[in-house]
Amino acid sequence: IIWPNPSAPCGSGVIRAGARLASLSLMSPFAELVLNGAKRLESRQSPFLCEAEGAVLVLRAGHRAWQGPDWRPIVRRYFSEETAAAVTSVPEGVQCKPGDLVGVVRV
């Protein structure tokens, strides 16, 4: 995770103004899991992520929340109840409305 980072807040020059970056959209709660460092693997049929290895990408909040099988039991297998609540929450100071830029990550 490059941003959000408490030691390098938005506008601190982490990414230069005018930079053009590819973006990756993730539905909630998966965007939050990435932002909190709990999700480190993404599997897609598109070759996009393979081609982006080592690149910096903008992480966007998806336009809708996950509608598939309940993800909570999976998260609770790996984390305590308290930690699960923390890693599926938006980091402090980050807006997470659908379509918003929520972070910058290196693939």
N, CA, C and O atoms as a GROMACS GRO file, in nm:
protein
  428
    1ILE      N    1   0.086  -0.117   0.000
    1ILE     CA    2   0.000   0.000   0.000
    1ILE      C    3   0.090   0.123   0.000
    1ILE      O    4   0.177   0.138   0.086
    2ILE      N    5   0.069   0.209  -0.096
    2ILE     CA    6   0.147   0.332  -0.103
    2ILE      C    7   0.071   0.446  -0.036
    2ILE      O    8   0.130   0.527   0.035
    3TRP      N    9  -0.058   0.451  -0.060
    3TRP     CA   10  -0.145   0.552   0.000
    3TRP      C   11  -0.281   0.488   0.018
    3TRP      O   12  -0.321   0.418  -0.074
    4PRO      N   13  -0.356   0.504   0.124
    4PRO     CA   14  -0.330   0.596   0.234
    4PRO      C   15  -0.224   0.542   0.328
    4PRO      O   16  -0.218   0.422   0.356
    5ASN      N   17  -0.142   0.630   0.377
    5ASN     CA   18  -0.035   0.598   0.468
    5ASN      C   19  -0.023   0.715   0.565
    5ASN      O   20  -0.001   0.828   0.522
    6PRO      N   21  -0.038   0.690   0.695
    6PRO     CA   22  -0.035   0.801   0.791
    6PRO      C   23   0.090   0.886   0.782
    6PRO      O   24   0.086   1.006   0.813
    7SER      N   25   0.202   0.827   0.741
    7SER     CA   26   0.325   0.906   0.732
    7SER      C   27   0.336   0.979   0.599
    7SER      O   28   0.426   1.061   0.581
    8ALA      N   29   0.246   0.951   0.505
    8ALA     CA   30   0.249   1.018   0.375
    8ALA      C   31   0.105   1.047   0.331
    8ALA      O   32   0.054   0.980   0.242
    9PRO      N   33   0.040   1.146   0.393
    9PRO     CA   34  -0.100   1.172   0.362
    9PRO      C   35  -0.121   1.221   0.219
    9PRO      O   36  -0.027   1.266   0.153
   10CYS      N   37  -0.244   1.211   0.175
   10CYS     CA   38  -0.280   1.256   0.040
   10CYS      C   39  -0.229   1.398   0.017
   10CYS      O   40  -0.241   1.484   0.105
   11GLY      N   41  -0.174   1.421  -0.100
   11GLY     CA   42  -0.124   1.553  -0.132
   11GLY      C   43   0.019   1.575  -0.087
   11GLY      O   44   0.071   1.686  -0.100
   12SER      N   45   0.084   1.472  -0.033
   12SER     CA   46   0.220   1.490   0.018
   12SER      C   47   0.326   1.468  -0.090
   12SER      O   48   0.445   1.472  -0.061
   13GLY      N   49   0.284   1.445  -0.214
   13GLY     CA   50   0.381   1.424  -0.321
   13GLY      C   51   0.419   1.279  -0.342
   13GLY      O   52   0.515   1.252  -0.413
   14VAL      N   53   0.346   1.184  -0.282
   14VAL     CA   54   0.375   1.043  -0.302
   14VAL      C   55   0.361   1.009  -0.449
   14VAL      O   56   0.444   0.937  -0.504
   15ILE      N   57   0.257   1.058  -0.514
   15ILE     CA   58   0.236   1.045  -0.657
   15ILE      C   59   0.234   1.186  -0.712
   15ILE      O   60   0.159   1.271  -0.664
   16ARG      N   61   0.317   1.213  -0.812
   16ARG     CA   62   0.326   1.350  -0.862
   16ARG      C   63   0.196   1.392  -0.929
   16ARG      O   64   0.125   1.310  -0.988
   17ALA      N   65   0.165   1.519  -0.919
   17ALA     CA   66   0.044   1.574  -0.980
   17ALA      C   67   0.047   1.549  -1.130
   17ALA      O   68   0.150   1.565  -1.194
   18GLY      N   69  -0.066   1.509  -1.184
   18GLY     CA   70  -0.077   1.485  -1.328
   18GLY      C   71  -0.035   1.346  -1.371
   18GLY      O   72  -0.044   1.313  -1.489
   19ALA      N   73   0.011   1.263  -1.277
   19ALA     CA   74   0.052   1.126  -1.312
   19ALA      C   75  -0.068   1.049  -1.364
   19ALA      O   76  -0.179   1.066  -1.314
   20ARG      N   77  -0.046   0.964  -1.464
   20ARG     CA   78  -0.152   0.879  -1.518
   20ARG      C   79  -0.126   0.737  -1.472
   20ARG      O   80  -0.021   0.679  -1.502
   21LEU      N   81  -0.222   0.682  -1.400
   21LEU     CA   82  -0.208   0.547  -1.346
   21LEU      C   83  -0.327   0.462  -1.386
   21LEU      O   84  -0.439   0.511  -1.396
   22ALA      N   85  -0.302   0.334  -1.410
   22ALA     CA   86  -0.411   0.240  -1.433
   22ALA      C   87  -0.486   0.222  -1.302
   22ALA      O   88  -0.431   0.246  -1.194
   23SER      N   89  -0.612   0.181  -1.312
   23SER     CA   90  -0.690   0.162  -1.189
   23SER      C   91  -0.747   0.022  -1.181
   23SER      O   92  -0.765  -0.048  -1.281
   24LEU      N   93  -0.774  -0.017  -1.059
   24LEU     CA   94  -0.834  -0.146  -1.028
   24LEU      C   95  -0.952  -0.119  -0.937
   24LEU      O   96  -0.938  -0.056  -0.833
   25SER      N   97  -1.069  -0.167  -0.977
   25SER     CA   98  -1.189  -0.150  -0.894
   25SER      C   99  -1.215  -0.278  -0.817
   25SER      O  100  -1.211  -0.387  -0.873
   26LEU      N  101  -1.241  -0.263  -0.690
   26LEU     CA  102  -1.276  -0.376  -0.604
   26LEU      C  103  -1.402  -0.343  -0.527
   26LEU      O  104  -1.418  -0.232  -0.476
   27MET      N  105  -1.493  -0.440  -0.519
   27MET     CA  106  -1.615  -0.421  -0.441
   27MET      C  107  -1.582  -0.421  -0.292
   27MET      O  108  -1.481  -0.476  -0.249
   28SER      N  109  -1.670  -0.358  -0.216
   28SER     CA  110  -1.660  -0.366  -0.071
   28SER      C  111  -1.702  -0.507  -0.030
   28SER      O  112  -1.801  -0.556  -0.085
   29PRO      N  113  -1.637  -0.574   0.058
   29PRO     CA  114  -1.533  -0.533   0.152
   29PRO      C  115  -1.392  -0.556   0.100
   29PRO      O  116  -1.296  -0.535   0.174
   30PHE      N  117  -1.376  -0.598  -0.025
   30PHE     CA  118  -1.244  -0.637  -0.073
   30PHE      C  119  -1.149  -0.518  -0.085
   30PHE      O  120  -1.029  -0.533  -0.061
   31ALA      N  121  -1.200  -0.401  -0.124
   31ALA     CA  122  -1.115  -0.282  -0.128
   31ALA      C  123  -1.060  -0.251   0.012
   31ALA      O  124  -0.942  -0.218   0.028
   32GLU      N  125  -1.146  -0.263   0.112
   32GLU     CA  126  -1.103  -0.238   0.250
   32GLU      C  127  -0.999  -0.340   0.295
   32GLU      O  128  -0.904  -0.305   0.364
   33LEU      N  129  -1.018  -0.465   0.256
   33LEU     CA  130  -0.921  -0.570   0.293
   33LEU      C  131  -0.784  -0.541   0.232
   33LEU      O  132  -0.682  -0.563   0.297
   34VAL      N  133  -0.781  -0.492   0.108
   34VAL     CA  134  -0.654  -0.456   0.045
   34VAL      C  135  -0.592  -0.337   0.118
   34VAL      O  136  -0.473  -0.339   0.150
   35LEU      N  137  -0.672  -0.234   0.144
   35LEU     CA  138  -0.620  -0.114   0.210
   35LEU      C  139  -0.563  -0.142   0.348
   35LEU      O  140  -0.470  -0.075   0.392
   36ASN      N  141  -0.618  -0.240   0.415
   36ASN     CA  142  -0.571  -0.275   0.549
   36ASN      C  143  -0.464  -0.383   0.548
   36ASN      O  144  -0.422  -0.430   0.654
   37GLY      N  145  -0.419  -0.424   0.430
   37GLY     CA  146  -0.312  -0.523   0.418
   37GLY      C  147  -0.355  -0.666   0.443
   37GLY      O  148  -0.270  -0.755   0.449
   38ALA      N  149  -0.486  -0.691   0.456
   38ALA     CA  150  -0.534  -0.827   0.484
   38ALA      C  151  -0.555  -0.908   0.356
   38ALA      O  152  -0.553  -1.031   0.361
   39LYS      N  153  -0.574  -0.842   0.244
   39LYS     CA  154  -0.593  -0.911   0.116
   39LYS      C  155  -0.472  -0.880   0.030
   39LYS      O  156  -0.448  -0.766  -0.007
   40ARG      N  157  -0.397  -0.984  -0.002
   40ARG     CA  158  -0.273  -0.964  -0.078
   40ARG      C  159  -0.273  -1.040  -0.210
   40ARG      O  160  -0.172  -1.043  -0.280
   41LEU      N  161  -0.386  -1.101  -0.244
   41LEU     CA  162  -0.395  -1.180  -0.366
   41LEU      C  163  -0.526  -1.148  -0.436
   41LEU      O  164  -0.632  -1.143  -0.374
   42GLU      N  165  -0.519  -1.125  -0.566
   42GLU     CA  166  -0.638  -1.101  -0.647
   42GLU      C  167  -0.634  -1.195  -0.766
   42GLU      O  168  -0.532  -1.205  -0.834
   43SER      N  169  -0.742  -1.265  -0.790
   43SER     CA  170  -0.750  -1.361  -0.900
   43SER      C  171  -0.857  -1.316  -0.998
   43SER      O  172  -0.974  -1.302  -0.962
   44ARG      N  173  -0.816  -1.293  -1.122
   44ARG     CA  174  -0.909  -1.251  -1.226
   44ARG      C  175  -0.876  -1.325  -1.354
   44ARG      O  176  -0.763  -1.369  -1.374
   45GLN      N  177  -0.975  -1.339  -1.442
   45GLN     CA  178  -0.952  -1.406  -1.569
   45GLN      C  179  -0.877  -1.317  -1.667
   45GLN      O  180  -0.816  -1.367  -1.761
   46SER      N  181  -0.882  -1.188  -1.648
   46SER     CA  182  -0.814  -1.093  -1.735
   46SER      C  183  -0.663  -1.098  -1.709
   46SER      O  184  -0.621  -1.112  -1.594
   47PRO      N  185  -0.581  -1.085  -1.814
   47PRO     CA  186  -0.435  -1.083  -1.795
   47PRO      C  187  -0.384  -0.949  -1.741
   47PRO      O  188  -0.263  -0.933  -1.723
   48PHE      N  189  -0.474  -0.854  -1.716
   48PHE     CA  190  -0.435  -0.720  -1.674
   48PHE      C  191  -0.338  -0.719  -1.557
   48PHE      O  192  -0.235  -0.651  -1.563
   49LEU      N  193  -0.368  -0.794  -1.452
   49LEU     CA  194  -0.282  -0.789  -1.334
   49LEU      C  195  -0.146  -0.854  -1.358
   49LEU      O  196  -0.046  -0.809  -1.302
   50CYS      N  197  -0.140  -0.958  -1.442
   50CYS     CA  198  -0.011  -1.018  -1.475
   50CYS      C  199   0.078  -0.916  -1.546
   50CYS      O  200   0.197  -0.906  -1.519
   51GLU      N  201   0.016  -0.842  -1.637
   51GLU     CA  202   0.091  -0.741  -1.712
   51GLU      C  203   0.129  -0.622  -1.625
   51GLU      O  204   0.222  -0.548  -1.657
   52ALA      N  205   0.057  -0.604  -1.515
   52ALA     CA  206   0.081  -0.489  -1.427
   52ALA      C  207   0.176  -0.520  -1.313
   52ALA      O  208   0.198  -0.434  -1.227
   53GLU      N  209   0.233  -0.639  -1.309
   53GLU     CA  210   0.321  -0.676  -1.198
   53GLU      C  211   0.431  -0.573  -1.178
   53GLU      O  212   0.503  -0.538  -1.272
   54GLY      N  213   0.444  -0.525  -1.055
   54GLY     CA  214   0.543  -0.424  -1.020
   54GLY      C  215   0.495  -0.282  -1.043
   54GLY      O  216   0.562  -0.187  -1.002
   55ALA      N  217   0.381  -0.266  -1.108
   55ALA     CA  218   0.329  -0.132  -1.139
   55ALA      C  219   0.254  -0.074  -1.020
   55ALA      O  220   0.214  -0.145  -0.928
   56VAL      N  221   0.236   0.056  -1.024
   56VAL     CA  222   0.156   0.127  -0.925
   56VAL      C  223   0.017   0.147  -0.985
   56VAL      O  224   0.004   0.196  -1.097
   57LEU      N  225  -0.086   0.109  -0.910
   57LEU     CA  226  -0.225   0.122  -0.955
   57LEU      C  227  -0.307   0.202  -0.856
   57LEU      O  228  -0.281   0.200  -0.736
   58VAL      N  229  -0.405   0.272  -0.908
   58VAL     CA  230  -0.504   0.339  -0.824
   58VAL      C  231  -0.609   0.235  -0.787
   58VAL      O  232  -0.656   0.161  -0.873
   59LEU      N  233  -0.646   0.229  -0.661
   59LEU     CA  234  -0.750   0.138  -0.614
   59LEU      C  235  -0.879   0.218  -0.600
   59LEU      O  236  -0.884   0.319  -0.528
   60ARG      N  237  -0.983   0.173  -0.668
   60ARG     CA  238  -1.112   0.241  -0.664
   60ARG      C  239  -1.215   0.154  -0.593
   60ARG      O  240  -1.211   0.032  -0.602
   61ALA      N  241  -1.306   0.219  -0.522
   61ALA     CA  242  -1.418   0.148  -0.460
   61ALA      C  243  -1.515   0.110  -0.570
   61ALA      O  244  -1.553   0.195  -0.652
   62GLY      N  245  -1.556  -0.015  -0.574
   62GLY     CA  246  -1.652  -0.060  -0.675
   62GLY      C  247  -1.785   0.012  -0.661
   62GLY      O  248  -1.816   0.070  -0.557
   63HIS      N  249  -1.863   0.007  -0.768
   63HIS     CA  250  -1.992   0.076  -0.768
   63HIS      C  251  -2.099   0.002  -0.689
   63HIS      O  252  -2.208   0.056  -0.666
   64ARG      N  253  -2.070  -0.120  -0.648
   64ARG     CA  254  -2.165  -0.193  -0.563
   64ARG      C  255  -2.087  -0.283  -0.469
   64ARG      O  256  -1.971  -0.315  -0.493
   65ALA      N  257  -2.153  -0.324  -0.363
   65ALA     CA  258  -2.091  -0.414  -0.266
   65ALA      C  259  -2.105  -0.558  -0.316
   65ALA      O  260  -2.191  -0.588  -0.398
   66TRP      N  261  -2.020  -0.644  -0.265
   66TRP     CA  262  -2.021  -0.786  -0.300
   66TRP      C  263  -2.158  -0.845  -0.270
   66TRP      O  264  -2.211  -0.828  -0.160
   67GLN      N  265  -2.215  -0.914  -0.366
   67GLN     CA  266  -2.346  -0.976  -0.350
   67GLN      C  267  -2.338  -1.128  -0.343
   67GLN      O  268  -2.440  -1.196  -0.332
   68GLY      N  269  -2.217  -1.183  -0.350
   68GLY     CA  270  -2.198  -1.327  -0.352
   68GLY      C  271  -2.213  -1.388  -0.213
   68GLY      O  272  -2.272  -1.328  -0.124
   69PRO      N  273  -2.159  -1.509  -0.198
   69PRO     CA  274  -2.167  -1.576  -0.067
   69PRO      C  275  -2.108  -1.486   0.042
   69PRO      O  276  -2.018  -1.406   0.017
   70ASP      N  277  -2.160  -1.502   0.160
   70ASP     CA  278  -2.115  -1.419   0.271
   70ASP      C  279  -1.965  -1.437   0.293
   70ASP      O  280  -1.917  -1.549   0.308
   71TRP      N  281  -1.892  -1.329   0.294
   71TRP     CA  282  -1.747  -1.329   0.309
   71TRP      C  283  -1.705  -1.329   0.456
   71TRP      O  284  -1.589  -1.360   0.486
   72ARG      N  285  -1.794  -1.296   0.547
   72ARG     CA  286  -1.757  -1.283   0.688
   72ARG      C  287  -1.699  -1.411   0.749
   72ARG      O  288  -1.598  -1.403   0.819
   73PRO      N  289  -1.759  -1.529   0.724
   73PRO     CA  290  -1.700  -1.651   0.782
   73PRO      C  291  -1.557  -1.677   0.734
   73PRO      O  292  -1.475  -1.730   0.808
   74ILE      N  293  -1.529  -1.640   0.610
   74ILE     CA  294  -1.393  -1.659   0.556
   74ILE      C  295  -1.296  -1.568   0.629
   74ILE      O  296  -1.189  -1.612   0.672
   75VAL      N  297  -1.332  -1.441   0.645
   75VAL     CA  298  -1.245  -1.346   0.714
   75VAL      C  299  -1.225  -1.390   0.859
   75VAL      O  300  -1.115  -1.378   0.912
   76ARG      N  301  -1.330  -1.440   0.922
   76ARG     CA  302  -1.321  -1.481   1.063
   76ARG      C  303  -1.238  -1.607   1.082
   76ARG      O  304  -1.194  -1.636   1.194
   77ARG      N  305  -1.215  -1.682   0.976
   77ARG     CA  306  -1.126  -1.798   0.985
   77ARG      C  307  -0.982  -1.754   1.012
   77ARG      O  308  -0.904  -1.825   1.075
   78TYR      N  309  -0.948  -1.636   0.963
   78TYR     CA  310  -0.810  -1.588   0.970
   78TYR      C  311  -0.787  -1.482   1.076
   78TYR      O  312  -0.674  -1.458   1.117
   79PHE      N  313  -0.894  -1.417   1.120
   79PHE     CA  314  -0.881  -1.305   1.213
   79PHE      C  315  -0.980  -1.319   1.327
   79PHE      O  316  -1.087  -1.378   1.312
   80SER      N  317  -0.943  -1.264   1.443
   80SER     CA  318  -1.036  -1.257   1.555
   80SER      C  319  -1.152  -1.165   1.516
   80SER      O  320  -1.144  -1.093   1.416
   81GLU      N  321  -1.258  -1.168   1.593
   81GLU     CA  322  -1.376  -1.084   1.566
   81GLU      C  323  -1.336  -0.936   1.560
   81GLU      O  324  -1.378  -0.863   1.470
   82GLU      N  325  -1.254  -0.894   1.656
   82GLU     CA  326  -1.211  -0.753   1.661
   82GLU      C  327  -1.125  -0.717   1.541
   82GLU      O  328  -1.145  -0.612   1.479
   83THR      N  329  -1.029  -0.803   1.507
   83THR     CA  330  -0.942  -0.776   1.393
   83THR      C  331  -1.022  -0.781   1.264
   83THR      O  332  -0.999  -0.700   1.174
   84ALA      N  333  -1.115  -0.875   1.251
   84ALA     CA  334  -1.199  -0.885   1.131
   84ALA      C  335  -1.276  -0.756   1.110
   84ALA      O  336  -1.288  -0.708   0.997
   85ALA      N  337  -1.328  -0.699   1.217
   85ALA     CA  338  -1.401  -0.572   1.206
   85ALA      C  339  -1.308  -0.461   1.159
   85ALA      O  340  -1.348  -0.376   1.080
   86ALA      N  341  -1.185  -0.461   1.209
   86ALA     CA  342  -1.090  -0.356   1.172
   86ALA      C  343  -1.046  -0.368   1.026
   86ALA      O  344  -1.039  -0.267   0.956
   87VAL      N  345  -1.015  -0.489   0.980
   87VAL     CA  346  -0.962  -0.504   0.843
   87VAL      C  347  -1.070  -0.491   0.736
   87VAL      O  348  -1.037  -0.477   0.618
   88THR      N  349  -1.196  -0.496   0.774
   88THR     CA  350  -1.303  -0.477   0.676
   88THR      C  351  -1.362  -0.337   0.685
   88THR      O  352  -1.466  -0.309   0.626
   89SER      N  353  -1.297  -0.249   0.759
   89SER     CA  354  -1.339  -0.110   0.771
   89SER      C  355  -1.248  -0.023   0.687
   89SER      O  356  -1.133  -0.057   0.661
   90VAL      N  357  -1.300   0.090   0.646
   90VAL     CA  358  -1.221   0.185   0.570
   90VAL      C  359  -1.121   0.250   0.666
   90VAL      O  360  -1.160   0.292   0.775
   91PRO      N  361  -0.992   0.260   0.626
   91PRO     CA  362  -0.894   0.326   0.714
   91PRO      C  363  -0.938   0.468   0.747
   91PRO      O  364  -1.004   0.535   0.667
   92GLU      N  365  -0.902   0.513   0.865
   92GLU     CA  366  -0.940   0.646   0.911
   92GLU      C  367  -0.899   0.753   0.810
   92GLU      O  368  -0.787   0.752   0.759
   93GLY      N  369  -0.990   0.843   0.782
   93GLY     CA  370  -0.962   0.953   0.692
   93GLY      C  371  -0.986   0.923   0.545
   93GLY      O  372  -0.967   1.011   0.461
   94VAL      N  373  -1.026   0.801   0.511
   94VAL     CA  374  -1.048   0.764   0.371
   94VAL      C  375  -1.197   0.760   0.344
   94VAL      O  376  -1.273   0.694   0.415
   95GLN      N  377  -1.239   0.830   0.240
   95GLN     CA  378  -1.378   0.823   0.194
   95GLN      C  379  -1.390   0.698   0.109
   95GLN      O  380  -1.299   0.668   0.032
   96CYS      N  381  -1.499   0.626   0.118
   96CYS     CA  382  -1.513   0.504   0.039
   96CYS      C  383  -1.652   0.497  -0.022
   96CYS      O  384  -1.727   0.402   0.001
   97LYS      N  385  -1.687   0.600  -0.100
   97LYS     CA  386  -1.813   0.598  -0.172
   97LYS      C  387  -1.788   0.526  -0.305
   97LYS      O  388  -1.675   0.525  -0.353
   98PRO      N  389  -1.891   0.466  -0.364
   98PRO     CA  390  -1.873   0.395  -0.491
   98PRO      C  391  -1.802   0.481  -0.595
   98PRO      O  392  -1.841   0.595  -0.620
   99GLY      N  393  -1.700   0.424  -0.656
   99GLY     CA  394  -1.624   0.492  -0.760
   99GLY      C  395  -1.510   0.579  -0.710
   99GLY      O  396  -1.429   0.625  -0.790
  100ASP      N  397  -1.502   0.604  -0.580
  100ASP     CA  398  -1.398   0.690  -0.524
  100ASP      C  399  -1.260   0.625  -0.532
  100ASP      O  400  -1.247   0.503  -0.527
  101LEU      N  401  -1.159   0.708  -0.546
  101LEU     CA  402  -1.020   0.665  -0.529
  101LEU      C  403  -1.002   0.641  -0.380
  101LEU      O  404  -1.027   0.730  -0.298
  102VAL      N  405  -0.960   0.519  -0.344
  102VAL     CA  406  -0.945   0.489  -0.202
  102VAL      C  407  -0.802   0.454  -0.164
  102VAL      O  408  -0.770   0.444  -0.045
  103GLY      N  409  -0.716   0.436  -0.262
  103GLY     CA  410  -0.578   0.403  -0.229
  103GLY      C  411  -0.492   0.390  -0.353
  103GLY      O  412  -0.543   0.390  -0.466
  104VAL      N  413  -0.364   0.379  -0.332
  104VAL     CA  414  -0.267   0.355  -0.438
  104VAL      C  415  -0.184   0.236  -0.393
  104VAL      O  416  -0.130   0.237  -0.282
  105VAL      N  417  -0.172   0.135  -0.477
  105VAL     CA  418  -0.103   0.012  -0.440
  105VAL      C  419  -0.001  -0.026  -0.547
  105VAL      O  420  -0.014   0.011  -0.663
  106ARG      N  421   0.099  -0.101  -0.504
  106ARG     CA  422   0.195  -0.158  -0.599
  106ARG      C  423   0.159  -0.305  -0.615
  106ARG      O  424   0.143  -0.377  -0.516
  107VAL      N  425   0.148  -0.349  -0.740
  107VAL     CA  426   0.109  -0.488  -0.769
  107VAL      C  427   0.230  -0.578  -0.756
  107VAL      O  428   0.220  -0.699  -0.776
   0.00000   0.00000   0.00000
